Every structure is written in C-alpha cells, then in structure tokens.
Amino acid sequence: MLTKVPEWPAGVGHQQFLEVSSTLDVARQEAGQFPNATWFTATLQTASRGRRGRSWVAPEGNFYGTLSIPCTNPVIAPLRSFVAALALHDALRGVMGEGPTLALKWPNDVLLNSGKVGGILLESLMVQGQMWGVAVGIGVNLIAAPSIAQVEGGAVYPVSVKGESGEDVTPDAFLKHLAPAFAHWDAQLTSYGFNGIRTAWLDRAARIGETITARLSNEEVTGRFETVDENGYLVLNTPKGTRQIAAGDVFF
C-alpha cells in the first residue's frame, strides 16, 4: 500500500549501478568527488557485508544503498545510525501502511513483525588521510530474506517486506520514500542536535524495559534495557550496576 511519494530532497544526488561489490565500496571510492550528500544504489551486490565483517545475503530485488555524507565531526558522524533507523522506519511505513508492526533494535537494525527486515552499517570516508565524511550503508529485505540457517546463532530471524505485508516494492520505489525521510531526520540532527532524534528513536525502540544481552568483543552483558544516552550508548541496568555500551550486538 504505497502512500503518496514525497519530493526528492533538494541538493541530494543519486548514482545508480547495475552490479557492484558493495555500495559501501563505491562510496569509499567516490569520497570527495561529490560536494553534497549522494546516494549510491545497486541492483545487485556481489560482496555485501554487515557489522564486524559478516557477509550479507543479497538477492536481486532487495534494496542496497549507501548515502555518502560530507562530515568532519567524529561526534556527529556515528549518530547517523539513529537518523538512518528513523528514516527506514518512516520509509517502511510509507510503503506498507499502518498494518505491520515496526520497531528499532539498537544499534543498527529495523524489525518488522519482530523479525529483522533491514540493517545499517556506518563507515568513515577518508580523503588524503583526513576524515571527509560518513557512509551510511543500508540493506532492506524487500522481496526475500535469508533463511534462519544463514544468520548468526541467537540472532533475530530475518523477514521481508513482501513476506510480512504482501507488498511488492521495488528498490527504486523504496528509495523515493527513504531519501526524503533521511533528509528530514538528518536536518533535525544538524539543526537541533541529538536529543530530538534520541527521543524519537526511543519511542520506536524494541524491548525497552526488558532484559536483553549485549555481546561485546570480549564479554556478554545482560541487563534491563533502560535507555540510550546522549551519546547514543546503550544503557543496561545489570546486577553489577549500570553499564553504558558504545558498541556491540544485542540479543533478545
């Protein structure tokens, strides 16, 4: 149930490819070549990747895109993951309507009817050894999802937009909703700071107030999901006290 398509955001570019290794790779190769925010999308990715170098199953028909944003502020750059999550939430609602449930999973996933439908991966963009910007990589299961055997043990099971809602959405149609939504939330971040983004994200958060486990590089931390703080860190209330976690994978 596609809603009215918003206008494409002013000043934002779009470079479209048939086949690439990864749109994140393209964004890195093109860093500094475009003065404004630019979307790089592809029909097919041959070497998709997720967090911590994991592979990402990428059949044709799903959405593969990276937004390259000029940004030299290392504090603001990582907060774009929350902007991207809110934009994905709005875009999915725009193409599916109000029926299916949507929720945001810290730090970088979007859940549809409790299953993972989309993921976000941020990478720094460097030019001549200096930070030039940030690449916001986004993958969305529009028509197909990996099997549960293809994902990490204990991870949220994957789902697709078509499988959960019956909507047959093309990547191009999805981008027409995603790009304006991202521009809207990013303007909120750059104009007013993270507080409003944080509040909006928490309003859509999955499992807030419940016990979850954060898997870090050298330990697992289990506790009550209290909030996300002003830095975007996950805050857990554990038997040993409050823990603020900057990066990790969350398991329910």
C-alpha positions as CSV (number, residue, x, y, z in Angstrom):
1,M,0.0,0.0,0.0
2,L,2.3,2.7,-1.3
3,T,1.4,6.1,0.1
4,K,2.0,9.4,-1.7
5,V,5.6,9.6,-2.7
6,P,7.4,12.6,-1.0
7,E,9.5,15.0,-3.1
8,W,13.2,14.1,-3.6
9,P,15.3,16.2,-1.2
10,A,16.9,19.2,-2.7
11,G,20.6,19.0,-3.3
12,V,20.9,15.3,-2.7
13,G,22.4,13.3,-5.5
14,H,21.8,9.7,-6.7
15,Q,24.2,7.4,-8.6
16,Q,22.7,4.1,-9.7
17,F,24.6,0.9,-10.7
18,L,23.6,-2.5,-12.0
19,E,26.2,-4.5,-10.2
20,V,28.9,-3.6,-7.6
21,S,30.8,-5.4,-4.9
22,S,29.1,-3.2,-2.3
23,T,27.6,0.3,-2.4
24,L,29.8,1.0,0.6
25,D,32.8,0.2,-1.5
26,V,31.6,2.6,-4.2
27,A,31.0,5.4,-1.6
28,R,34.6,4.9,-0.4
29,Q,36.0,5.1,-3.9
30,E,34.0,8.2,-4.7
31,A,34.7,10.0,-1.4
32,G,35.3,13.7,-2.0
33,Q,34.0,13.6,-5.6
34,F,30.5,14.9,-4.7
35,P,30.1,18.0,-2.6
36,N,26.7,17.1,-1.4
37,A,25.1,14.1,0.2
38,T,24.8,11.4,-2.5
39,W,23.0,8.0,-2.7
40,F,24.8,5.1,-4.3
41,T,22.4,2.2,-5.1
42,A,22.8,-1.1,-7.0
43,T,20.6,-3.7,-8.4
44,L,22.9,-6.4,-7.3
45,Q,25.8,-6.6,-4.7
46,T,28.4,-9.4,-5.0
47,A,30.2,-8.8,-1.7
48,S,27.6,-7.4,0.7
49,R,28.7,-7.1,4.3
50,G,27.3,-6.4,7.7
51,R,28.7,-5.5,11.1
52,R,32.0,-6.9,12.1
53,G,32.7,-8.0,8.6
54,R,29.9,-10.5,8.4
55,S,28.5,-11.4,5.0
56,W,25.1,-10.2,4.0
57,V,22.8,-12.3,1.8
58,A,21.9,-10.1,-1.2
59,P,19.4,-11.5,-3.7
60,E,18.3,-9.2,-6.6
61,G,15.1,-7.2,-5.8
62,N,16.1,-6.2,-2.3
63,F,17.4,-2.7,-1.5
64,Y,21.1,-2.0,-1.4
65,G,22.2,1.6,-0.9
66,T,24.7,3.8,0.7
67,L,24.4,7.5,1.5
68,S,27.7,9.4,1.4
69,I,27.5,12.5,3.6
70,P,30.3,15.1,3.9
71,C,31.0,15.3,7.7
72,T,34.3,16.0,9.5
73,N,32.8,15.9,13.0
74,P,33.6,12.5,14.6
75,V,31.0,13.0,17.3
76,I,28.1,13.7,14.9
77,A,29.0,11.0,12.3
78,P,28.1,7.9,14.3
79,L,24.7,9.4,15.3
80,R,23.7,9.0,11.7
81,S,22.8,5.4,12.5
82,F,19.9,6.7,14.6
83,V,18.9,9.0,11.7
84,A,19.0,6.1,9.3
85,A,16.9,3.9,11.6
86,L,14.2,6.5,11.9
87,A,14.3,7.1,8.1
88,L,14.0,3.4,7.5
89,H,11.0,3.2,9.9
90,D,9.3,6.0,8.0
91,A,10.0,4.6,4.6
92,L,8.8,1.2,5.5
93,R,5.6,2.7,6.9
94,G,5.2,4.6,3.7
95,V,5.3,1.5,1.5
96,M,3.4,-0.8,3.8
97,G,0.8,1.4,5.6
98,E,-0.1,1.0,9.2
99,G,-0.7,-2.7,9.5
100,P,2.6,-4.4,10.2
101,T,4.5,-3.6,13.4
102,L,7.8,-1.9,13.2
103,A,10.5,-1.4,15.9
104,L,14.1,-0.2,16.1
105,K,16.8,-2.5,17.6
106,W,20.0,-1.0,18.9
107,P,22.4,-0.3,17.4
108,N,21.5,-0.8,13.7
109,D,18.5,-3.0,12.9
110,V,14.9,-2.4,12.0
111,L,12.3,-5.1,13.0
112,L,9.2,-5.9,11.1
113,N,6.7,-8.0,13.0
114,S,9.6,-8.9,15.3
115,G,11.9,-10.1,12.5
116,K,14.8,-8.3,11.1
117,V,13.9,-6.6,7.8
118,G,16.8,-4.1,7.5
119,G,20.3,-3.3,8.7
120,I,22.5,-0.3,8.8
121,L,26.3,-0.1,8.7
122,L,28.3,3.1,9.1
123,E,31.9,3.6,7.8
124,S,34.2,6.6,7.8
125,L,35.2,8.1,4.5
126,M,38.7,9.3,4.2
127,V,40.4,11.6,1.7
128,Q,44.2,12.0,1.7
129,G,44.3,10.6,5.2
130,Q,41.7,13.0,6.6
131,M,38.1,12.3,7.6
132,W,35.9,13.6,4.8
133,G,32.6,12.1,5.6
134,V,30.5,9.1,6.6
135,A,29.0,6.4,4.5
136,V,25.6,5.1,5.7
137,G,25.1,1.7,4.2
138,I,21.5,0.3,4.2
139,G,20.2,-3.1,3.2
140,V,16.5,-3.9,3.3
141,N,14.8,-7.3,2.6
142,L,12.1,-6.1,0.2
143,I,11.2,-9.3,-1.6
144,A,13.3,-12.0,0.1
145,A,15.0,-12.8,3.4
146,P,17.9,-15.1,4.3
147,S,17.0,-18.4,5.9
148,I,17.5,-18.7,9.6
149,A,20.4,-21.0,8.9
150,Q,22.3,-18.2,7.2
151,V,22.3,-15.9,10.2
152,E,24.3,-15.9,13.5
153,G,23.0,-18.2,16.2
154,G,20.6,-16.4,18.5
155,A,20.1,-13.5,16.1
156,V,16.7,-12.2,15.3
157,Y,15.1,-14.2,12.4
158,P,15.1,-12.5,9.1
159,V,11.9,-11.4,7.3
160,S,11.0,-9.5,4.1
161,V,8.5,-6.7,3.3
162,K,6.7,-8.9,0.8
163,G,6.6,-11.9,3.1
164,E,5.2,-9.9,6.1
165,S,2.9,-7.4,4.3
166,G,2.3,-8.8,0.8
167,E,3.6,-5.5,-0.7
168,D,5.7,-5.9,-3.8
169,V,8.0,-2.9,-3.6
170,T,10.9,-2.2,-6.0
171,P,14.2,-0.8,-4.7
172,D,13.6,2.4,-6.7
173,A,10.2,2.9,-5.2
174,F,11.6,2.3,-1.7
175,L,14.4,4.9,-2.2
176,K,11.8,7.5,-3.2
177,H,10.5,7.2,0.4
178,L,13.8,6.6,2.1
179,A,15.8,9.6,0.8
180,P,13.3,12.3,1.8
181,A,12.8,10.6,5.2
182,F,16.6,10.5,5.8
183,A,16.9,14.2,4.8
184,H,14.1,15.1,7.2
185,W,15.7,13.4,10.2
186,D,19.2,14.4,9.3
187,A,18.1,18.1,9.2
188,Q,16.7,17.6,12.7
189,L,20.1,16.3,13.9
190,T,22.2,19.0,12.3
191,S,19.9,21.8,13.3
192,Y,18.8,20.8,16.8
193,G,21.2,18.2,18.0
194,F,20.8,14.6,19.0
195,N,18.2,15.0,21.8
196,G,15.1,15.0,19.5
197,I,16.5,12.1,17.4
198,R,17.1,10.2,20.6
199,T,13.6,10.8,21.9
200,A,12.1,9.7,18.5
201,W,14.2,6.6,18.4
202,L,13.3,5.6,22.0
203,D,9.6,6.0,21.1
204,R,10.2,3.3,18.5
205,A,12.7,1.1,20.4
206,A,12.3,-2.7,20.6
207,R,12.4,-4.3,24.1
208,I,12.9,-1.2,26.1
209,G,12.4,-2.0,29.8
210,E,13.1,-5.7,29.1
211,T,16.1,-7.9,29.8
212,I,18.5,-8.2,26.9
213,T,22.1,-9.3,26.3
214,A,24.8,-7.2,24.6
215,R,27.5,-9.3,23.1
216,L,30.8,-7.3,23.1
217,S,34.2,-8.3,21.7
218,N,35.4,-9.9,25.0
219,E,32.2,-10.3,27.1
220,E,28.5,-10.6,27.2
221,V,26.5,-8.1,29.4
222,T,22.9,-8.9,30.4
223,G,20.6,-6.4,32.0
224,R,17.4,-4.4,31.7
225,F,17.4,-2.1,28.7
226,E,16.9,1.3,30.4
227,T,17.6,3.8,27.6
228,V,20.0,5.2,25.0
229,D,22.1,8.0,26.5
230,E,23.0,11.4,24.9
231,N,26.0,9.7,23.2
232,G,23.9,7.0,21.6
233,Y,25.2,4.4,24.0
234,L,23.1,1.5,25.2
235,V,22.3,1.7,28.9
236,L,21.7,-1.5,30.8
237,N,20.8,-2.0,34.4
238,T,22.8,-5.1,35.4
239,P,23.3,-6.9,38.7
240,K,26.7,-5.2,39.0
241,G,25.3,-1.7,38.3
242,T,24.6,0.5,35.2
243,R,26.6,-0.3,32.1
244,Q,26.9,2.1,29.2
245,I,27.8,0.3,26.0
246,A,29.2,2.1,23.0
247,A,29.2,-0.8,20.5
248,G,28.0,-4.4,20.5
249,D,25.4,-6.8,19.2
250,V,22.1,-7.1,21.1
251,F,20.3,-10.4,21.6
252,F,16.8,-10.9,23.0
